[in-house]
Amino acid sequence: MTSIKLSKRLNEIAKLVNKDSILADVGCDHALLDIYLIQNKIIKKSVACDITTGALDGAKKNLLLNNISDNKIELRLADGLTAINKEDKIDTLVISGLGNQKIVSILKDGYSKLENINCIIIQSNTGVYHIRRQLVELGYYIEDEVLIKERNIIYTIIKFYKGKKRYSKKEILYGPILINKQGRLFEELLKNKINKNNYVIKKLPKNKIIKKIRLKIENKKIKNIIKH
């Protein structure tokens, strides 16, 4: 048996998983996260799901290499939450590496499966604003947020708990926890947004005055957040 080493991104996700959780990992790929969590006795069990047979074939090989039985990590070929049953007693859901539209679709289509899921950890490649907004609408609040930079990309990882909290538009856009934490990566993320807006402003035709003004106002608001 070899000890699994995770990427920086997966390692940060692992840190957010609560001790003794029963996990569903949607889009598990080769199940590296699940194996790491079992090896380090962080979770009791995992249901690792993926939509592709290739990913699950890789996961099967990794389970064999690490001598992990299927009563600890159960692999299921499924789209979204369709493979999860009440009998699994899942209390924690991880979805990582997917776009925001796919993640929202998975959660909405599988809403009935969320009844006993108290913790959801999401790392989306796109549209973090939509993730925050939709999860709050589904009855979850933001417990923690982490930024990690890997291969020159800044990833946002968000931990949600079941419950209700009210958030301002600014908090949904940029993250209530991240705004309070601040930090180098948060500042870099916001400055990247300002630079992107400035690029769009330069490329817009002269008759798009209102659009230019809106982007300039947005940049001013972002600068005020950085000063927070």
Backbone hydrogen bonds in HBPLUS format (Angstrom, degrees):
<---DONOR---> <-ACCEPTOR-->    atom                        ^
c    i                          cat <-CA-CA->   ^        H-A-AA   ^      H-
h    n   atom  resd res      DA  || num        DHA   H-A  angle D-A-AA Bond
n    s   type  num  typ     dist DA aas  dist angle  dist       angle   num
A0011-ASN N   A0007-SER O   2.87 MM   4  5.97 152.9  1.94 151.8 160.4     1
A0012-GLU N   A0008-LYS O   3.06 MM   4  6.28 150.9  2.15 145.0 151.1     2
A0013-ILE N   A0009-ARG O   3.16 MM   4  6.50 151.4  2.24 144.2 152.3     3
A0014-ALA N   A0010-LEU O   2.89 MM   4  6.13 158.4  1.94 148.5 154.2     4
A0015-LYS N   A0011-ASN O   3.11 MM   4  6.39 147.1  2.22 141.9 149.8     5
A0016-LEU N   A0013-ILE O   3.01 MM   3  5.38 142.9  2.15 107.2 117.9     6
A0017-VAL N   A0014-ALA O   3.16 MM   3  5.39 157.3  2.21 107.6 114.4     7
A0020-ASP N   A0042-ILE O   2.58 MM  22  5.73 137.7  1.75 144.3 157.4     8
A0044-LYS N   A0021-SER O   2.82 MM  23  5.91 161.7  1.85 155.1 161.1     9
A0091-ASP N   A0022-ILE O   3.03 MM  69  5.63 161.6  2.06 146.3 151.0    10
A0092-THR N   A0022-ILE O   3.22 MM  70  6.12 152.4  2.30 157.0 151.7    11
A0023-LEU N   A0045-LYS O   2.93 MM  22  6.24 161.5  1.97 156.7 152.1    12
A0047-VAL N   A0023-LEU O   2.77 MM  24  6.19 154.2  1.84 150.9 158.9    13
A0024-ALA N   A0092-THR O   2.89 MM  68  6.33 144.2  2.02 154.4 166.1    14
A0094-VAL N   A0024-ALA O   2.90 MM  70  6.26 163.6  1.92 165.5 167.6    15
A0025-ASP N   A0047-VAL O   2.94 MM  22  6.25 157.3  1.99 145.1 152.0    16
A0049-CYS N   A0025-ASP O   2.87 MM  24  6.00 164.5  1.89 150.8 156.2    17
A0026-VAL N   A0094-VAL O   2.91 MM  68  6.19 153.5  1.98 171.9 179.2    18
A0027-GLY N   A0049-CYS O   2.83 MM  22  5.77 138.5  2.00 132.4 146.0    19
A0028-CYS N   A0049-CYS O   2.86 MM  21  5.65 168.3  1.87 151.7 154.6    20
A0031-ALA N   A0028-CYS O   2.97 MM   3  5.06 159.0  2.02 123.2 129.1    21
A0035-ILE N   A0031-ALA O   3.00 MM   4  6.20 163.7  2.03 152.7 156.9    22
A0036-TYR N   A0032-LEU O   2.99 MM   4  6.15 163.4  2.02 150.0 154.6    23
A0037-LEU N   A0033-LEU O   2.97 MM   4  6.22 159.5  2.02 151.7 157.2    24
A0038-ILE N   A0034-ASP O   2.98 MM   4  6.25 150.2  2.08 148.1 156.0    25
A0039-GLN N   A0035-ILE O   2.81 MM   4  6.00 170.5  1.82 157.1 160.2    26
A0040-ASN N   A0036-TYR O   2.98 MM   4  6.09 151.5  2.07 146.7 153.6    27
A0042-ILE N   A0037-LEU O   2.86 MM   5  5.12 159.1  1.90 163.3 165.1    28
A0041-LYS N   A0038-ILE O   2.99 MM   3  4.97 162.1  2.02 108.7 112.2    29
A0046-SER N   A0072-LYS O   2.82 MM  26  6.25 149.6  1.91 152.9 163.1    30
A0074-GLU N   A0046-SER O   2.86 MM  28  6.31 160.3  1.89 162.3 163.4    31
A0048-ALA N   A0074-GLU O   2.85 MM  26  6.00 146.6  1.96 143.0 154.0    32
A0076-ARG N   A0048-ALA O   2.93 MM  28  6.20 157.4  1.99 154.7 155.2    33
A0050-ASP N   A0076-ARG O   3.24 MM  26  6.77 148.9  2.34 157.0 164.7    34
A0078-ALA N   A0050-ASP O   2.94 MM  28  5.63 151.4  2.02 129.2 136.4    35
A0056-LEU N   A0052-THR O   3.37 MM   4  6.70 163.0  2.40 144.7 148.8    36
A0057-ASP N   A0053-THR O   2.80 MM   4  6.00 147.3  1.91 149.4 158.8    37
A0058-GLY N   A0054-GLY O   3.13 MM   4  6.37 154.8  2.19 143.6 149.6    38
A0059-ALA N   A0055-ALA O   2.92 MM   4  6.24 146.9  2.03 141.7 152.0    39
A0060-LYS N   A0056-LEU O   2.82 MM   4  6.05 154.2  1.89 147.1 152.9    40
A0061-LYS N   A0057-ASP O   3.16 MM   4  6.44 158.2  2.21 145.0 149.8    41
A0062-ASN N   A0058-GLY O   3.08 MM   4  6.34 154.0  2.15 144.0 151.1    42
A0063-LEU N   A0059-ALA O   2.92 MM   4  6.22 149.7  2.01 150.3 158.6    43
A0064-LEU N   A0060-LYS O   3.04 MM   4  6.32 157.6  2.09 149.3 154.9    44
A0065-LEU N   A0061-LYS O   2.91 MM   4  6.15 162.9  1.94 151.3 156.1    45
A0066-ASN N   A0062-ASN O   3.05 MM   4  6.12 141.6  2.20 137.7 147.1    46
A0068-ILE N   A0063-LEU O   2.94 MM   5  5.09 170.8  1.95 147.0 150.1    47
A0067-ASN N   A0064-LEU O   3.14 MM   3  4.96 163.7  2.17 102.0 106.4    48
A0072-LYS N   A0069-SER O   3.08 MM   3  5.62 162.0  2.11 113.2 118.7    49
A0073-ILE N   A0069-SER O   3.23 MM   4  6.60 163.5  2.26 149.4 153.8    50
A0084-ILE N   A0081-LEU O   3.13 MM   3  5.54 157.6  2.18 113.8 120.5    51
A0088-ASP N   A0085-ASN O   3.02 MM   3  5.47 153.4  2.09 110.1 118.1    52
A0089-LYS N   A0086-LYS O   3.03 MM   3  5.65 154.7  2.09 117.6 124.3    53
A0118-ASN N   A0091-ASP O   2.99 MM  27  5.53 129.0  2.25 126.6 134.6    54
A0119-CYS N   A0091-ASP O   3.20 MM  28  6.50 154.9  2.27 155.4 161.8    55
A0093-LEU N   A0119-CYS O   2.88 MM  26  6.32 157.7  1.93 152.8 160.0    56
A0121-ILE N   A0093-LEU O   2.77 MM  28  6.20 164.2  1.80 165.5 170.8    57
A0095-ILE N   A0121-ILE O   2.99 MM  26  6.46 159.9  2.03 163.5 169.2    58
A0123-GLN N   A0095-ILE O   3.00 MM  28  6.47 156.5  2.05 150.2 155.5    59
A0097-GLY N   A0123-GLN O   2.93 MM  26  6.12 132.7  2.16 145.7 160.0    60
A0125-ASN N   A0098-LEU O   2.95 MM  27  5.80 161.0  1.98 135.4 141.7    61
A0103-ILE N   A0099-GLY O   3.07 MM   4  6.32 161.4  2.11 154.1 159.9    62
A0104-VAL N   A0100-ASN O   2.90 MM   4  6.05 168.1  1.92 153.1 156.1    63
A0105-SER N   A0101-GLN O   2.97 MM   4  6.05 155.8  2.02 140.9 148.2    64
A0106-ILE N   A0102-LYS O   2.90 MM   4  6.13 155.6  1.96 148.1 154.4    65
A0107-LEU N   A0103-ILE O   3.03 MM   4  6.32 161.0  2.06 152.8 157.1    66
A0108-LYS N   A0104-VAL O   2.88 MM   4  6.05 161.5  1.92 153.3 158.6    67
A0109-ASP N   A0105-SER O   2.88 MM   4  5.84 166.1  1.90 149.1 153.9    68
A0110-GLY N   A0106-ILE O   3.01 MM   4  5.93 143.4  2.15 135.3 145.4    69
A0111-TYR N   A0108-LYS O   3.31 MM   3  4.98 160.5  2.35 107.1 105.1    70
A0113-LYS N   A0110-GLY O   2.81 MM   3  5.42 147.0  1.92 119.3 129.6    71
A0114-LEU N   A0111-TYR O   3.00 MM   3  5.39 162.0  2.03 113.1 119.0    72
A0117-ILE N   A0114-LEU O   3.02 MM   3  4.98 156.6  2.08 106.6 114.0    73
A0162-LYS N   A0118-ASN O   2.91 MM  44  5.01 138.8  2.08 140.2 143.1    74
A0120-ILE N   A0160-PHE O   2.96 MM  40  5.07 158.7  2.01 135.7 142.3    75
A0160-PHE N   A0120-ILE O   2.74 MM  40  5.07 170.2  1.74 155.6 159.0    76
A0122-ILE N   A0158-ILE O   2.86 MM  36  5.34 162.5  1.89 155.8 159.5    77
A0158-ILE N   A0122-ILE O   2.87 MM  36  5.34 168.9  1.88 155.6 157.9    78
A0130-HIS N   A0127-GLY O   3.09 MM   3  5.52 123.5  2.42 107.8 119.9    79
A0131-ILE N   A0127-GLY O   3.32 MM   4  6.74 151.1  2.41 146.4 154.6    80
A0132-ARG N   A0128-VAL O   3.02 MM   4  6.35 166.3  2.04 159.5 160.9    81
A0133-ARG N   A0129-TYR O   3.02 MM   4  6.26 171.3  2.02 153.5 156.0    82
A0134-GLN N   A0130-HIS O   2.93 MM   4  5.95 167.7  1.94 148.1 151.8    83
A0135-LEU N   A0131-ILE O   2.98 MM   4  6.04 164.3  2.01 154.0 158.4    84
A0136-VAL N   A0132-ARG O   3.05 MM   4  6.17 158.0  2.10 151.2 157.0    85
A0137-GLU N   A0133-ARG O   3.08 MM   4  6.31 153.3  2.15 142.7 150.2    86
A0138-LEU N   A0134-GLN O   2.93 MM   4  6.19 134.7  2.14 138.9 151.6    87
A0140-TYR N   A0135-LEU O   3.02 MM   5  5.56 143.5  2.16 141.5 146.9    88
A0139-GLY N   A0136-VAL O   3.10 MM   3  5.24 159.5  2.14 104.4 110.1    89
A0163-GLY N   A0139-GLY O   2.93 MM  24  5.64 167.9  1.94 135.5 139.4    90
A0141-TYR N   A0161-TYR O   2.74 MM  20  5.44 158.5  1.78 160.9 165.8    91
A0161-TYR N   A0141-TYR O   2.91 MM  20  5.44 154.5  1.97 151.1 159.1    92
A0143-GLU N   A0159-LYS O   2.76 MM  16  5.50 154.4  1.83 153.7 161.7    93
A0144-ASP N   A0159-LYS O   3.27 MM  15  5.06 156.6  2.33 134.1 136.5    94
A0159-LYS N   A0144-ASP O   2.84 MM  15  5.06 173.9  1.85 148.3 149.3    95
A0146-VAL N   A0157-ILE O   2.83 MM  11  5.14 157.4  1.88 150.3 157.3    96
A0157-ILE N   A0146-VAL O   2.83 MM  11  5.14 164.6  1.85 158.3 162.4    97
A0148-ILE N   A0155-TYR O   3.00 MM   7  5.26 153.2  2.08 144.1 151.5    98
A0155-TYR N   A0148-ILE O   2.72 MM   7  5.26 172.4  1.73 162.1 160.3    99
A0150-GLU N   A0153-ILE O   2.88 MM   3  5.34 157.7  1.93 151.9 152.8   100
A0153-ILE N   A0150-GLU O   3.01 MM   3  5.34 154.7  2.08 110.3 118.2   101
A0172-ILE N   A0168-SER O   3.05 MM   4  6.41 155.3  2.12 150.8 157.3   102
A0173-LEU N   A0169-LYS O   2.88 MM   4  6.07 154.1  1.95 148.0 155.7   103
A0174-TYR N   A0170-LYS O   2.94 MM   4  6.06 167.9  1.95 152.9 155.4   104
A0175-GLY N   A0171-GLU O   2.65 MM   4  4.69 136.3  1.83 127.2 136.7   105
A0179-ILE N   A0175-GLY O   2.89 MM   4  5.98 156.9  1.94 152.8 158.6   106
A0180-ASN N   A0176-PRO O   3.39 MM   4  6.51 150.8  2.48 132.1 138.7   107
A0181-LYS N   A0177-ILE O   2.83 MM   4  6.07 156.6  1.89 151.5 159.1   108
A0182-GLN N   A0178-LEU O   2.74 MM   4  5.61 162.1  1.78 149.8 154.7   109
A0187-GLU N   A0183-GLY O   3.04 MM   4  6.28 159.8  2.08 152.5 158.3   110
A0188-GLU N   A0184-ARG O   2.91 MM   4  6.17 154.9  1.97 147.3 154.9   111
A0189-LEU N   A0185-LEU O   2.83 MM   4  6.01 154.7  1.90 145.8 152.5   112
A0190-LEU N   A0186-PHE O   3.02 MM   4  6.29 159.5  2.06 149.1 153.7   113
A0191-LYS N   A0187-GLU O   2.91 MM   4  6.10 157.5  1.96 148.5 155.2   114
A0192-ASN N   A0188-GLU O   2.91 MM   4  6.07 147.8  2.02 144.3 152.8   115
A0193-LYS N   A0189-LEU O   3.17 MM   4  6.47 145.5  2.29 137.8 146.6   116
A0194-ILE N   A0190-LEU O   2.98 MM   4  6.36 153.2  2.06 147.7 154.8   117
A0195-ASN N   A0191-LYS O   2.92 MM   4  6.17 161.9  1.96 148.6 153.1   118
A0196-LYS N   A0192-ASN O   2.95 MM   4  6.14 151.0  2.03 142.2 150.3   119
A0197-ASN N   A0193-LYS O   2.93 MM   4  6.19 158.4  1.98 148.1 153.8   120
A0198-ASN N   A0194-ILE O   2.87 MM   4  6.15 157.4  1.92 151.3 157.9   121
A0199-TYR N   A0195-ASN O   2.99 MM   4  6.20 148.6  2.09 141.7 149.9   122
A0200-VAL N   A0196-LYS O   3.04 MM   4  6.36 157.0  2.09 148.1 153.9   123
A0201-ILE N   A0197-ASN O   2.87 MM   4  6.14 157.0  1.92 151.2 157.9   124
A0202-LYS N   A0198-ASN O   3.10 MM   4  6.32 155.8  2.16 144.5 149.5   125
A0203-LYS N   A0199-TYR O   3.14 MM   4  6.40 146.0  2.26 142.9 152.1   126
A0204-LEU N   A0200-VAL O   2.94 MM   4  6.07 131.9  2.17 149.3 161.4   127
A0208-LYS N   A0205-PRO O   3.07 MM   3  5.73 167.1  2.08 122.7 126.7   128
A0212-LYS N   A0208-LYS O   3.15 MM   4  6.38 157.0  2.20 146.5 153.0   129
A0213-ILE N   A0209-ILE O   2.92 MM   4  6.22 157.6  1.97 153.0 159.2   130
A0214-ARG N   A0210-ILE O   2.93 MM   4  6.20 159.6  1.98 151.2 156.4   131
A0215-LEU N   A0211-LYS O   3.06 MM   4  6.31 157.2  2.11 147.9 153.5   132
A0216-LYS N   A0212-LYS O   2.99 MM   4  6.23 153.2  2.06 147.4 155.0   133
A0217-ILE N   A0213-ILE O   2.91 MM   4  6.16 153.5  1.98 150.1 157.4   134
A0218-GLU N   A0214-ARG O   2.90 MM   4  6.14 155.8  1.96 144.8 152.0   135
A0219-ASN N   A0215-LEU O   2.94 MM   4  6.19 156.1  2.00 144.9 150.9   136
A0220-LYS N   A0216-LYS O   3.06 MM   4  6.31 150.1  2.15 141.1 148.9   137
A0221-LYS N   A0217-ILE O   3.00 MM   4  6.33 155.6  2.06 150.6 156.7   138
A0222-ILE N   A0218-GLU O   2.94 MM   4  6.23 154.6  2.01 151.2 158.5   139
A0223-LYS N   A0219-ASN O   2.97 MM   4  6.21 157.2  2.02 147.6 153.3   140
A0224-ASN N   A0220-LYS O   3.12 MM   4  6.38 145.7  2.24 141.2 150.2   141
A0225-ILE N   A0221-LYS O   3.11 MM   4  6.46 139.7  2.28 140.6 151.3   142
A0225-ILE N   A0222-ILE O   3.05 MM   3  5.06 124.3  2.38  94.9 109.4   143
A0226-ILE N   A0222-ILE O   3.10 MM   4  6.48 155.7  2.16 151.9 157.5   144
A0227-LYS N   A0223-LYS O   3.21 MM   4  6.48 143.0  2.36 138.6 147.9   145
A0228-HIS N   A0225-ILE O   2.92 MM   3  5.00 148.4  2.02 102.7 113.0   146
